[in-house]
Amino acid sequence: MSTTLGRSSLPVRRIGLGLAALGRPGYINVGHHDDLSGHTDVAAMEANAHAVLDAAYAGGVRYFDAARSYGRAEAFLGSWLRRRGLTRAQVSIGSKWGYTYTGEWRVDAPVHEVKDLSAATLRRQHAESTELLGADLGLYQIHSATLESGVLDDPAVARDLARLRARGLLIGFTATGPHQALTIEHALEVGGFDAVQATWNLYEQSAGAALAAAHDAGLGVIVKEALANGRLTARGDAGPLRDAAAQLGATPDAVALSAALAQPWVDVVLSGASTPDMLVSNLAAASLTLGGDLLQRLAGLREDPEDYWRRRSALPWN
């Protein structure tokens, strides 16, 4: 079903595709190495990215989310758009600035990405994103804003984002860490944003009330990491999720994504699929209906935010 992102005119559908695992050989999704099957040269990864993008488009996905730090994700997305002859009339594209990819196409890189939320990085990376995605770029987001970073109160960043917004580009931010809710609340006070992207899943639900407030304020709400980087899939050990999936005759990933889709404040839930089969399994979430009793049972998976983010930070890049 088509809708728009918050009160903007950007058309989206309920499930989108995030390209974090498609544009670089190393990522923190559980089992990512097995998904790539050792085929990590640039040409093979571009071909795989295109196959996943094809499956997503065929399955009704119309919002695609990249970032400057996702290796070659923007380049792969741009080459796919050109190959398919797709424009903003058919798809909506978002990307992010603030991290620079430093992995040098290695899984064992000592540092995979470096964060710098300065105005200079914004200007440099916006030019890079525009070169790769052109006029198809519809939403540009601060990557992993936090209160500690100070980016939400940086006057130079605010001026540059306001200029981009005045030219018709939607402006958003993504939140991360155990204090996502505080970041979102402060961003609403600061203003100037059209969308927020944050982590919400059956393990990490602490941002829910803040995301509801953002929704009520007219911002588009995008949920990332709804599968907890693979922990909420068949590769994980969430017993109640497995039981619910068996009861519904579904896969654990589809049930976990459906739980995110059931939140009344969400516009788009991102799949982070790295193979076409994984993408098809994720898309089954759209046809599931989770009853109140089942959602209440799954709510018991909730973890303390500090514990959740500590576990996430310990996941290996594979």
matplotlib code that plots the C-alpha trace (Angstrom):
import matplotlib.pyplot as plt

x = [0.0, 1.4, 1.6, 3.8, 6.7, 5.1, 3.5, 5.9, 5.0, 7.7, 5.9, 6.8, 5.4, 5.4, 8.6, 11.7, 15.2, 18.3, 21.6, 24.0, 24.8, 24.9, 27.6, 30.6, 32.0, 32.1, 29.0, 27.7, 24.7, 24.8, 26.0, 26.8, 29.9, 27.9, 25.4, 28.2, 29.7, 33.1, 32.1, 33.2, 34.9, 33.3, 31.7, 30.2, 28.8, 27.3, 25.6, 24.2, 23.1, 21.2, 19.6, 18.4, 17.2, 15.4, 13.6, 12.7, 11.2, 9.3, 8.0, 6.6, 9.4, 9.7, 11.9, 15.6, 18.0, 21.8, 24.6, 28.0, 29.6, 28.0, 31.0, 29.7, 26.0, 25.2, 27.1, 25.4, 22.0, 22.7, 23.9, 20.7, 18.5, 20.1, 19.9, 16.2, 15.5, 13.9, 13.5, 11.8, 8.5, 8.9, 11.0, 12.1, 15.7, 17.3, 20.9, 22.9, 26.0, 28.4, 30.4, 33.2, 33.9, 37.5, 37.3, 39.2, 37.0, 38.4, 36.4, 39.3, 39.8, 40.9, 38.4, 35.5, 34.1, 34.9, 32.3, 32.5, 29.3, 30.8, 29.5, 32.6, 31.7, 28.1, 29.1, 31.7, 29.4, 26.3, 28.3, 29.5, 25.9, 24.6, 27.2, 26.1, 22.4, 21.7, 18.2, 16.9, 18.0, 14.9, 15.8, 19.2, 19.8, 22.3, 23.9, 23.6, 22.9, 23.4, 23.2, 26.9, 27.9, 26.4, 25.3, 21.7, 23.0, 25.7, 24.7, 26.8, 25.2, 21.7, 22.3, 23.5, 20.7, 18.2, 19.6, 19.2, 15.7, 14.8, 15.9, 13.4, 15.5, 13.8, 16.0, 16.1, 18.3, 19.0, 19.3, 21.4, 22.4, 20.6, 19.5, 17.8, 14.6, 16.4, 18.0, 14.6, 13.0, 15.8, 15.5, 11.8, 12.6, 15.3, 13.0, 13.9, 13.5, 11.1, 11.9, 13.5, 15.1, 15.7, 16.2, 13.1, 12.7, 11.4, 14.6, 15.0, 11.8, 12.9, 12.4, 8.8, 7.2, 9.6, 8.9, 5.2, 5.7, 7.7, 4.9, 2.4, 4.6, 4.4, 7.8, 8.1, 9.2, 11.5, 12.5, 15.9, 17.4, 14.0, 15.8, 18.5, 21.3, 20.1, 19.5, 15.7, 15.9, 16.3, 20.0, 19.2, 18.1, 14.8, 12.6, 9.3, 9.9, 10.5, 7.4, 5.3, 6.6, 5.8, 2.3, 1.8, 3.5, 5.9, 9.6, 11.0, 12.3, 8.8, 7.2, 9.8, 9.3, 5.5, 5.8, 7.5, 4.9, 2.2, 3.4, 0.9, 3.5, 5.7, 5.7, 8.5, 10.2, 13.5, 14.6, 18.4, 18.4, 21.7, 20.3, 17.1, 15.8, 16.2, 14.4, 11.5, 11.3, 11.3, 8.5, 6.2, 5.8, 3.4, 0.8, 1.0, -1.5, -0.2, -3.0, -2.8, -2.0, 0.9, 2.3, 2.1, 4.0, 6.7, 6.9, 8.6, 11.7, 12.5, 16.0, 17.4, 18.7, 22.2, 22.4, 21.0, 23.5, 26.4, 25.6, 25.2, 28.6, 30.2, 28.9, 31.8, 32.2, 32.0]
y = [0.0, 3.4, 6.3, 9.3, 9.8, 11.8, 15.0, 15.2, 14.4, 11.6, 8.4, 5.3, 1.9, 0.1, -2.0, -0.3, -1.6, -0.5, -1.1, -1.3, -5.0, -4.6, -2.0, -3.4, -6.8, -6.4, -5.7, -6.7, -8.8, -12.3, -14.7, -11.9, -13.8, -16.9, -14.7, -13.4, -16.9, -15.4, -13.4, -10.1, -8.5, -5.3, -6.8, -9.7, -7.4, -5.0, -7.9, -9.2, -5.7, -5.4, -8.8, -7.8, -4.5, -6.2, -8.6, -5.6, -3.7, -6.7, -7.2, -3.7, -1.9, 1.7, 3.3, 2.6, 3.8, 4.2, 6.2, 7.5, 5.0, 1.9, 1.3, 1.5, 1.3, 4.7, 3.7, 0.3, 2.0, 4.6, 2.1, 0.0, 3.0, 3.8, 0.2, 0.0, 3.5, 4.4, 8.0, 9.8, 9.2, 5.5, 5.2, 7.3, 7.5, 8.4, 8.6, 9.8, 11.9, 11.9, 8.7, 8.0, 4.5, 3.5, -0.3, -0.4, -3.3, -5.5, -7.6, -7.5, -3.7, -2.3, 0.6, 0.3, 3.8, 7.1, 9.5, 13.3, 15.3, 18.7, 21.1, 20.4, 16.7, 17.6, 19.7, 17.2, 14.2, 15.9, 16.6, 13.0, 11.7, 14.0, 12.9, 9.3, 9.7, 13.0, 14.4, 11.0, 11.8, 12.8, 12.5, 13.4, 12.4, 13.0, 9.6, 8.6, 11.9, 11.9, 14.5, 14.0, 14.8, 18.3, 18.1, 19.1, 22.4, 23.2, 26.5, 25.8, 22.4, 23.9, 26.6, 24.2, 21.8, 24.6, 25.7, 22.1, 21.9, 25.2, 23.7, 20.9, 18.2, 16.5, 16.6, 13.9, 12.4, 8.9, 8.1, 5.5, 4.1, 3.6, 7.3, 7.5, 8.8, 11.9, 12.6, 12.5, 14.7, 17.3, 17.2, 17.9, 21.0, 22.2, 21.6, 21.7, 18.0, 16.1, 12.5, 10.4, 7.0, 5.0, 1.5, -0.3, -4.0, -6.6, -6.4, -2.6, -0.7, 2.3, 4.9, 4.0, 7.0, 9.5, 8.1, 8.4, 12.1, 12.6, 11.0, 13.3, 16.3, 15.3, 13.7, 10.6, 7.7, 5.0, 2.0, 0.5, -2.7, -4.3, -7.7, -6.6, -7.2, -10.8, -11.7, -11.8, -14.3, -18.1, -17.5, -16.0, -17.6, -15.8, -18.8, -16.9, -15.5, -19.0, -20.3, -17.4, -18.1, -21.8, -20.9, -18.6, -20.9, -18.0, -17.3, -15.5, -12.6, -12.0, -12.1, -9.6, -7.2, -7.5, -6.5, -3.3, -2.7, -3.0, 0.1, 2.8, 5.6, 3.9, 4.8, 2.5, -0.5, -1.3, -4.7, -5.1, -8.2, -9.2, -11.9, -12.1, -15.1, -13.1, -10.2, -12.4, -13.8, -10.3, -9.1, -11.8, -9.6, -7.4, -10.2, -11.2, -10.1, -10.4, -10.6, -8.7, -11.8, -12.7, -9.2, -9.2, -12.5, -11.1, -7.9, -10.1, -10.2, -6.6, -6.0, -3.1, -0.5, -0.4, -4.2, -4.2, -1.7, -3.3, -6.6, -4.9, -3.2, -6.7, -8.2, -9.0, -7.5, -10.6]
z = [0.0, -1.0, 1.4, 1.9, 4.4, 7.2, 6.0, 3.0, -0.5, -0.8, -1.8, 0.1, 0.9, 4.2, 3.7, 2.4, 1.7, 3.5, 1.7, 4.7, 3.9, 0.2, -0.5, 1.4, 2.1, 5.9, 8.1, 11.5, 10.4, 11.9, 9.1, 6.6, 5.5, 4.6, 2.6, 0.4, 0.0, -0.5, -3.5, -2.3, -5.3, -6.5, -9.6, -7.7, -5.0, -7.5, -9.3, -5.9, -4.9, -8.3, -7.8, -4.3, -5.6, -8.5, -6.0, -3.8, -6.7, -8.0, -4.4, -4.2, -2.4, -3.4, -0.8, -0.8, 1.9, 1.5, 3.2, 2.3, 4.7, 3.1, 0.8, -2.7, -1.9, -3.5, -6.6, -6.8, -6.3, -8.9, -11.5, -10.8, -11.2, -14.6, -15.7, -14.9, -16.2, -12.8, -11.6, -8.7, -10.4, -9.6, -6.5, -3.5, -2.5, 0.9, 1.9, 4.9, 5.6, 8.6, 8.4, 5.9, 4.8, 5.6, 5.3, 2.0, 0.8, 3.6, 6.0, 8.5, 8.3, 11.7, 11.2, 8.9, 9.1, 10.8, 12.1, 11.6, 11.8, 10.9, 8.3, 6.1, 6.0, 5.2, 2.2, 0.9, 1.3, -0.1, -3.3, -3.4, -2.9, -5.6, -8.1, -7.6, -7.2, -8.9, -8.8, -7.6, -4.0, -2.1, 1.6, 3.1, 6.8, 9.5, 10.2, 13.8, 15.5, 19.3, 21.9, 22.7, 19.0, 19.3, 15.6, 16.4, 17.9, 15.3, 13.6, 10.5, 10.0, 10.6, 8.0, 5.4, 6.0, 5.8, 2.4, 1.1, 2.5, 0.8, -2.5, -2.1, -0.4, 2.6, 5.6, 8.3, 11.0, 12.3, 16.0, 17.6, 21.0, 24.3, 24.5, 21.1, 22.7, 24.1, 20.7, 19.0, 21.6, 21.2, 17.4, 17.7, 19.9, 17.4, 14.4, 10.7, 10.1, 7.8, 8.9, 11.7, 11.4, 14.5, 15.8, 17.0, 17.3, 19.7, 21.8, 21.7, 22.1, 24.1, 21.3, 20.8, 22.7, 21.1, 17.6, 18.3, 19.2, 16.0, 14.0, 15.7, 14.8, 11.2, 10.7, 8.6, 10.8, 9.4, 11.5, 11.0, 12.4, 13.0, 12.9, 15.4, 12.9, 12.4, 16.1, 15.3, 12.5, 12.3, 13.0, 16.4, 19.6, 20.4, 21.5, 21.8, 18.3, 16.9, 18.6, 17.2, 13.7, 14.0, 15.2, 12.1, 9.6, 8.9, 9.3, 12.4, 10.4, 8.9, 12.3, 13.8, 10.9, 11.2, 14.9, 13.8, 11.1, 13.7, 15.5, 14.7, 14.3, 11.7, 8.0, 6.7, 8.1, 6.5, 5.4, 5.5, 3.3, 1.6, -0.7, -2.9, -0.9, 2.4, 0.8, -0.2, 3.3, 4.8, 2.5, 3.8, 6.9, 5.0, 4.8, 8.4, 11.1, 14.7, 17.3, 20.6, 22.6, 20.3, 20.4, 24.2, 24.3, 22.0, 24.1, 26.7, 24.5, 25.4, 26.7, 28.8, 26.2, 27.7, 27.4, 23.9, 22.6, 24.4, 22.7, 19.3, 19.7, 20.3, 17.0, 14.7, 11.2, 9.1]

ax = plt.figure().add_subplot(projection="3d")
ax.plot(x, y, z, "-o")
ax.set_aspect("equal")
plt.show()
